[in-house]
């Protein structure tokens, strides 16, 4: 069977080795097949040569502009297309198949303000069901909504905490997928911990905070959110406080796993946020 785009077989093998979900791999295939079909029709230099060297940054920008203006792609969908293209060309660049990275300076577009980060926990059901996001990204979002910090999630024996938590039906669906993903890693590394290296490097099998940031950064465009642990943690706490203004302090401290001083800090942040919104509504 003829390839839909250059180095298709080796690229798909790499995605599988990286434990990408089947749906995510399919999205890569669709994006890349469409992109190279477009190049064959609208990039005469590439059409004549068939060389990857004849695909430039401007060609990719032209393709993305076509998706935006002619196909009316939303910003989040455009960002996913760019992310797929960047993943492919980064793979080729890493393997020295190409000598320059045509996506290097192209940045994803900010998500419109109608989906603010302030209310991101409302999107949790959709985010957990999004197979385009790595399971570590989705697990991080879930456990953030259970009031844990990134450092707590990455600590040894964090899995013990799950025994004391209650999960909704949609959360349990995701956790089953997470469990399936983890089983071979846990067996290979002889641990029940949750955030583990996918490749054996060094003695410690646990994922580092820097490594988690890489997963989150890679999924940020796909999620349509700035996946920064500190920002998301703060936004989650403020969202809970905003939605539970009359809840007793002791209940909030238990739910958010905060002491009285930390709760006071976040309540002060919420008051400042309320004032900014009030002033903005009056202008």
N, C-alpha and C positions, 0 to 999 in steps of 0.2 A: 504494500500500500504506500502511495506517494505521501511524503511529508507535507503537512499543511504550512510549515514554516521551517526555516533553517535550524538544524540541531534539535528538532522536536523531541526525538527519542531520548537523547541524553539529558535534555532539560527536564522532561517529565520524570525520568528516573531520579534526578536530583530532588525534585519535589516530593516524590514518594519516600526517598531516603530521609527527607526532612520531616516526614510524618504529616504532610499536608493532607487535609481532608479531601475526599473524592470530589466533593462539590467545588472546593477551591481549585483543584487541578483542572476541572472542567472549565471554570471561569478563565483560568490562564489560557487554556486552549482556544476558547472562543475569542478572547481579546486578541491574541497573537495571530490567529488565523484571519480575523477581520482586518487587523492592521496590515499584514503583509499582502492581503488581497487589495487593499486600498493603495499600498505602495506600488504594486504591479500596474495599477491603472493610472495613478496620478503622480508617480515619480519616474519620469522617463529615464533618468540616469540609472536608477536601480533596476528598472525594467530591462534595460539593455545589458547591464553587467551582471545582475544577480548577486552583487557583492554587498556584504553588510557594511563595508566601509563607505558605501554610497548612500547610507541612511544617516542623516544629520539631525542635530537638535531642531532645526527649522522644519524638517519633515515630520518629526513627532509633534511639534507644536501645531502644524497644519492639520494633522490627523485629529488631535484633541479639539481644535477649533471647529472642525467639521462635525464632530460628535455633539459639540455644544450648540452650534447654529443650525445645522441641518436635521439632526436627530433629536434635538431638544433634550439632551442628557442633563439630569440634575447634577448639582455640584458633587454630591456624594458618589454618584455613579462615575462621573469624570475622574474623580480621585482614585477610585478603584481601578479604572482603566490605566491611569498613569502608574499606579502602584504595580500592576501586572507587567507593564512594559519595563519599568525600572527593575523589577525582579529578574526578568529575562535578560536584559542587557547587562545587568550586574553579574549574572552568571557567566555570560560570554566574556566579559571583561576579566573576571577572576580567573578564568581558564585561558586567558591570553588569546582568545579567538578574535577579539577586536582590541585595538590599541587605544581607543578613547571611548568614553561613556557618554552617549548622546542625550541621556536623561539627567545628567549630573546637575545642571543648573535649573531644571524645570521643577517647580514646586507645586504641590497641590493647592487648590484654592480653599480659602476659609469657608466653613459651613455657614450658611445664612443664620442670622440671629434668631430665627423662629425656632431653632433647636439649641437653646443655650445650654452651656455646661452646668449651669446652676441646677437644672432639673434632670440631670442625666439618670438618676436612679429610676425615674419613670420608664426609661427605655430598657431597663434590665431584661425583661422577657424577650424583647427583640434581639438584644445583644447576645444573650445566652444561646439563642437559636440560630445565630448567624454563623454558618459553617465557614465563612470566609475568614473568621477570626481564629487565631490559634487557641487551643484549649487552655494554655497558660494565661492568655489574655482574658478569656472568659472566666476562668477560675478566680483570677485576681479581682475582676469586677464583682463577682458574686461574694467573695469573702470581704471585700471592701464594704459591701452593703450589709455584711454581718458585723461591721464595726471593727475589723482587724486592720492593722497597718501592714504595709508591705514587708517590713522586717519581721513581724510576727508570723506572717504566712510562710516566710522562707526558713524560719527557725526549725531545727530538728524537733520531731514529735508534734508538730502542729496538727497532724491528722487526729490527734486525741481530742482536740477541741470540737471536732465535728460531732462527736458523740453527744454533746450537750446542746446542739443546735436543732432548730426546727426548720425544715425546708418545705417550700410550697411544691405543688405538682410540677410546675415548669422547671423549678430548680432541681428537683429530683431527676427529671429527664436529662438535664445537662450532666448531673453528677454521675449518672450511669455511663454516659459517653466518656467522661473524664476517667472513670474507673477502668473502662476498657482500654483507653489510651495508656494508662499508667501501668497496667498489669505486667507487660513484658519488661518495662524499665525497672519496676520494683523487684521483680524476680531476678533480673540480671545484676542489680546493685544490692540485693539483699537488704531492703529497707521498705518500710511502709510509708515513708514520707511522700509528700505530694509534688513538690516542685524540684524536679531532678534533672540533671544534665542528660541530654539525649545522646551525647557521645562521651565516653570515658576519658576524662582528662584530670590528672592529679588524683589525690587520695579522697578528697571530699566529693561525694556524689551530688551534693545539693547545688541548686541553681543559685548563683550570686545575684545581688541586687542589680549590678551592672548588666548581667545577662537578661534579667527580667525586663529592664528598661529597653533592651534591644527588641524583645518580643513586642512590647507595648508600642515602641516607636514604629515598628514595621506594620502594625495594625491600625495606627492612628487614622490614616486616610480611609481605610476600609470602614472603620467604626464611625467616622464623622465626628470624632471627639479628640481633643488633645489628651492622650492617655499618659498623663503625668501623675504618679502616685500621690504626691503631696497635694496637688490641685484637686484630684478626684476625692481624696479623703476629706479635705476641707469642704468641698461642695456637698458631699454626702451628709456630713454633720450639720451643715447649715440648712440643708433641705429637710432633714429630720426635725430640726428645731423650728423651722418655718411652718411645717405641717402639724406640729404638736405644741403650739404656743401655750396651751392651758394644762399640759401634762405636768404632774409633780416632778420636782427636780430629782428625787430619788429614782423614779422610773426612767428618766432620761439618762441619768448616770449609769444605770444598769444596762440599758439598751445600747448606749454609745460607748460603754466601757471607759468612762472618763471619771476622774476625781473632780471634786467641787471646783478646784482652781482652774482646771482645764475646761470644764463646762462654762465657767464664767468668762473665760477667754473667748470661746466661740459665741456665747451670747452677746458679748460686746461687738464681735465682728458682724453678727446678724443685725444689731441695732444700726451700725454704720451702713450696712447694705440697705436696710429699710430707708434710712435717711437719703441715701443717694437715689433710690428709686422714687421717693417722694418728690425730691427736687427735680428729677428728670420729668416727672409727670406734670409739673407745674410750669415748665418752660415751653 
